[in-house]
Amino acid sequence: MILNQGDNVILYGSNRNISQALGEKLLDTLNVISVCSENILDEDELPEWIDCVDLKDLPRYENTIVLVVNKSFSKKAEAYFCDNNIQYCMFDEVQIAEPVAEEEPLPESEGAEEVAEQVPEEECKVTSLLSQEQWEELSAKVVSCENDFLRALRNLKEKDDAIYNINKELQKYKDDYYNKLTMPLLGDLISLREDCKTSLENLDKYQLPAEKQKQYVAYSVEQVENILQTYDVEIEDGKYFYNGQVIFPKEDFDREPGCNKIKEVAIDPMPEIIPISPVSSLETLYEAFQTIQKNIETVVLQGSNMLAQAIRLQNDDLKKQQKITDGLLSIPLFVKVIRLKQYFEKQSQEMVTALTDEEVENLYRQTYQFATESLEQLLLSYEIRIRSNIDDLYDPRYHKIIKMVKVDSEEAEKDKKIAQFCSDCYVKGERVIQPAKVVVYRI
């Protein structure tokens, strides 16, 4: 098959063959938009920077050729490509078409050259007013003035770039700010919920003795305390501090006075414009050019400096307000985690004073059931829901394989099906926050 330079292609085959094909010079002239692995459980891994698509998504790519990098092509895959009208060809059969050479422009006619060579009579009269030496001197001074003017413009361009970079940095800082602030902490709470589930399951699975149960709950207290300390929540005399202010048990959070006031930028008076002297000679003409250049440079630089100063002050003030916003967004979440820590502490103390092993077990079960449900509700309040483990077929979007169980050909129907869920899958809208850890059957 003959392809044109820049055509869109997708590589299909084993991960090893795809990695080898990416190093071929042939692909330098084509636009590789993605790759498709023939086996989702391929032991060879692709580089992280490669965008991989599923086989079922290939029909969505229009005006795209699928290059098969394997030496052989399975009949099942070939039938799927034909049924879905997917254009494909073997990698070894690809040829690149030569680019079409551009036509050279036709030479101008002799008549046009004669017209261009003609000099108007008025221009001859002007030329005769100055000698050749005077024209050369004027030309040199005009070039010098032009260079000064261009230097001023380049200086203005550097100022514009600096201002643009400040705005770009500030916009990047604000984009998706809420998620960037809360998602790391919510990720730690997801891990805490999984630990609580595991602790509850271990009670029946391993018949934990009473002393071991007490140790588990005491460890959970330390785990929650470590999470708070990771996000700079300090504990002193039973009070919790964040950014130097008490956040618990205090409920009304003071804001720094005057934080909403934007600093005003002092505007310098317009610089004095130098008048241009009458032009009566080459020297005065050059002086006039210099005056114009100085006036333009003065006005342009003053304007750019004022704009840069205004943006810098506004940037500083926005960052100051953003720091306050950090506390306002984080504090409600911190308070909920603090209350969960206090609950663990209360249950741990009651387990220490419990008289029988049965009381200890009831308190242990009650503690982790309550903690698991509370963390689930907390995550749900931030739009993170737990995806039900109802799938029996492995899906790389929602599952992460931690172990594979070999089955023989007599149980081929179990291939790629899930044998065990080791954790839950957490999603926010269409985005997977943490996939479920699973054990998968494999022939």
N, C-alpha and C positions, 0 to 999 in steps of 0.2 A: 504494500500500500504506500502511495506517495502522499506525504504530508507537507504542508507549508510551514515555514518558520513562524513560530509564535502560536501554533495551534494548541488548544487545550487538550491535555491527556490525563488519564488516571492509570496508575500502574496496578496490575492485578496478579497475584501469585503468592508464593510463600514469603514469609518475612525475610528469609536469607536471600532469596533471589531478588526481592525488591531492594534490599540494601545494596546488593552488588550492582543492580541496574542504575541506581542513583549516581553511581560513580562513572557511568559511561558518558563520553563526549557527545553522543547523539542527543541527549536530553538538554544540552546547553542551548540548542536552537528551538526547543519546544517549551511550552508552559505547563509544568506538572502541577496541577491544582490539588491533587490528593492521591492517596493510595488505598487499596482495598485488599485486606488479607483474606486468603481462601479458608483459613482456619483460625477461629477466635482463640483457640487454646494452643496456638503455635508456641513452642518452647523458645524459639529465637525471638528476641524483642527488637522492636524498631526504635530508632532514636526518638527522644521526647519531642523534638521540634517538628516531627512529621505528623500531618493531619490525616487520620485514618477514618474511612467511612465504611459503613456496613454494606454488604452485597445488596440488600433490599433497597438501599437508597440510590443505587446507580441509575435507575431510570429517570431520576429527577434532574440529572446533569445533561442539559441539551447542548448540542454543538460540541460534544466532547468525545474523544476516541479513547477506548480502553485498550491499553497495551498489555498483552499477556506475557509476563516475563518468564514463566515456567517453560521448560522444553516441551512438555505435553499439556494438553487441555482436556479436562474431564468432560465426558459427554453430558453429565448433569448440568455443569456450569455453562457449556455451549448451548444446551437447550434453553436454559434460563435467559441467556443473552438474546437468543433468537426470538423467544416468546415476547420479550419486552422491548424489542427493536433497539437493542444496545449495539452501537457500532464498535467493533473490536478487530484487532489483528495481532499476530504474533510479533513480539519485539524484534526478532531477527529479520523480519520481512519489511521493516519500515525503511523508507527512503525519503530524504528531504529534498524538496524541489529547490532549484537554483533561483535566487532572487532576480527579478526583472531589472535590467539596467536602465537608468534614466536617460532620456534623450538629451543630447547636447543642444543648447540654444543655437538658432540659426544666426550667422554673422549679419551685422547691419549692412545695409546697402551703401554703396559709395555716395549716393545722393545725400543720405542722412549725415555721413561724415563731412561732406562739403558744407552742409547747413550749420553743423556744430562748429566748424572752423571759422565761420563768419563772425566777425566782431562788430557789434553795433557802433555807429558813429559817435553816440553820446559817451560810450565807454572809452573810446580813444581820446576824447577831449579831457575826461577825468584823469586818465593815465598820464597825459602830458603835463598836468599840474605839478606832479611830484617826480623827482628823479628816482632812478633805480635804487640808489642807496637809501633814500628816504622811505621808500616802500618796504625795503627789507627791514629797516629799523622799526617801522610801524608794525610790520607783521610779527617781529620778535616780541614786541611789547604786548600785542594783543594775545599772543600765545601764553605769555607769562601771566597775564591777567586771567585768562581762561583757566590755567592750572590752579591759581589761587581760588577761583570760584568753585571748581570741581572739588578741591580739597575741603571747602566748607560744606558742600553737599554730602561728601563722604562722611564727614563728622556728624552731620545730621542723621545719616543712615545708621550709624553706630548707635546714636541715641535712641532711634526708633526701635532698633533690635533689642536694646537693653530694656526698654519699656514693654515691648512685646513679651520678652522672656519673663518679666515680673508678673504680667497678667497671666501668662500660660502656667507659671508655677502656682499662682494663687488658685486658678481654676482647677488644676490637677489636685490641689490640696482639698478643695471643697467637694469635688465629684465623689458621689457615693460615700460621703463622709460618715453617715449614720451607720452603714453596714461595716465600714472599716473600723469603726469605734467599738461596736458591740459583738461582731462575729467571732473574734478570738476568744472572748470570755464565754460566749455561748458554746463554742467548740469545746471548751474545758468542761462546761456543765453537761454536754452530751457524754463526754467520757465518764463524768461522775455518775450519771444515770446508768450507764452500762456497768460500772463497778457495783452499784447498788443491786442491779438485777442479778449479777454474778454472785454476790454475797448471799442473796436470798435463795438462789438455786443451790449453792453449796451446802446450805443447811440440811436439805433433804438428801442431797447426793452423797455427801461424805459423813453425815451424822456428826456434825461438829460438836465437840464438848463445850461445856459452859464457859470455861476459861478462854477458849478460842473465840467464842462469840463476843465476849467482852473486849478482846483485843481488836476484833474487826471493827466494832463500833468506835472504839477509841481512835483507831487509825483513820476512820472516816472524818472524825473531828479535825485531825491534823491535815487531812487532804483538803477540806474546805478552807481551813485557815491558810494553807499554802496558796490556794487559788486567789484569795483576797490579797495576800502579800505580793503576789506576782503583778497585780494591777495597782500597786502602791497604796493599798488600804492599810493604814497602821492602827494597831491596837494599843491603847494605853489606859490603865485604870478603868477597864470595862467600857471605854468609849472607843469609837471607831472614827478615824480621821482620814480625809481625802483632800489633797491639795491644801492642807493646813487648816481645814475647818471640820467641825464635828458633823458627821452624817448620820450617826445613830448613837443614842436614841433621839437626837434632835431631829425635828421634822421640817421646820421652816428654814430653808437654805438661803443665807444672805448672799446677795449679789454685790459685787464691788461697786461703790457709789460712782456715778458718772460714767459707767462703762458704755452707755449708749450714745455718748456725746462724741461726734466726729470732730477731730481737730481741723481748725480752719487753716488754710494755706495763705500765707502773706503774699500778696501780689505786688511785685516790684513795679515802680512806675516805668512807662514806656521809655526806652533809651532815646537820647537825643539823636536825631537824624542829621548827618553832616551835609550841608548844602553843596551842590556841585558848582565849581567855578566855570565861567565861560570858557569854551574851547577855542583857542586861537592858533594853536600849533600842535606839533606832535607831542611835546612835553605835557601840555595841558590836557590833550586827549588822553594820554596815559594816566594822568592824575585823576581825570574824571572816572576812568575805569576802576582805578583803585578805590575811589570814594564809594562808587556803587557796590563794589565787592565788600567793603567794610560795613556798609549799611545793611546789606543783606545778611552777612555773617552775624552781625550783632543781634538783629531781630530774630533770625532763625534759632540761634543758640539760646537766646533768652527764653523763647517759647518752649523749646525742648527741655530746658532745665526746669522750668516751672512745672511742666507736665510730669517729668520724672519725679520731682519732689512731691507733687500731689499724690501720685500713685504709691510712692514709698510710704508716706504717712498713712494713707488709707490702708495699705497692706499691713502695716504694723498694728493699726487699730482693729482690723478684722481678725488678725491672729489673736489679739488680746481677748476679743469677744468670743472667739472660737474656743479658747482655753476655758472660759467660763461655761460655754455650752457643753464642753466635755463633762464637767461635773453634773450639769443638769440632766444630761442623757444617761450618764453612767450611774448616778446615785440611786435611782429607783431599782436598778438591777442589783447593785451592791447590797442594798438593804434587804432584798429578798434572799440573797445568798447568806447574809449575816443571820437572818432569822432561821434559815435551815441549819446553820452551824450551831446556833443556840439550842435547836431541837435535838441535834445529835448529842450535845453536851448533857442535856437534861436526861435523855434516855440512857446515856452511858452511866451517869450517876445512879439512876434507879437500878440498873443492872448490877452495879457493885454492891448495893445494899439489899438485893433480892435474896430471899431465904432459900429458895429451892431452884433446882435446874429447870424445872418447868416454867417458873416465872421468868427466868433468864431467856429461855427460848421464846416465850410469848412476846417479851419486850424486843428481842432481836428481830423477830418476824414483823412485828408492828412497825419498828423503826424503818426497815428497808422497804416495806410496802408503802408507807407514807412518803418516804423520800423519793421513791421511784415515781409515784403519782404526782407529787408536787413538782418535780423537775419536768415531767411531761407537760403539765399545765403551764409552767413557766416558759418552756420553749414554744408552746402553742401561742402564748401571748405575743411572741416575737415572730409569728407566722412560720415557725418551724414545726412541721408535723412529722409524725412517725408513719412511714409507709408500711402498710400491712404486708406481712410475709406470706402472701398467697400464691406467689409464682412458684412453679415447680421446674421451670426451665431457666438456665443461667442467662442473665442479661447483663452485659458489661457496664451498662449505664447505672444499674442499681445494686450490683453485686461485686464483691471482691473475693477472689478465690484464695483461701489460705491453705487448702489441702485438697488433693484429688484421691478418690477411692477407685481402684481398678476393678472392672467387672469383665466377665468373659462374654463371648459372643452370644451365649444363650440369653443374656440379659441386655441385649443391645438397645432395647427400648429405654433403658435408664441413662444412656449416654447423654452427657451434657445436662442432666437433670440434677437438681439440688438435693443432696442427701441430708444436710443439716444447716440450720441457720444459727450462727454463733453470736450474732448481734443484729440490731435493728438498722433499717435504712432511714436516714433523716433527710428531708427535702424541704426547700423553701420555694414555693411556686413550682417552676419547671427545673430549678437548679438543685442538684444533688449536693447536700452539705457533707454527708458522710455515707458511703455505700455500706450495705450489709455485708458482714464477713460470712462466707459460706463454704461448705464442703461439697464438692461436685463429683458425680460419677463420671468415669472416663474409661472407654474401652482400651 
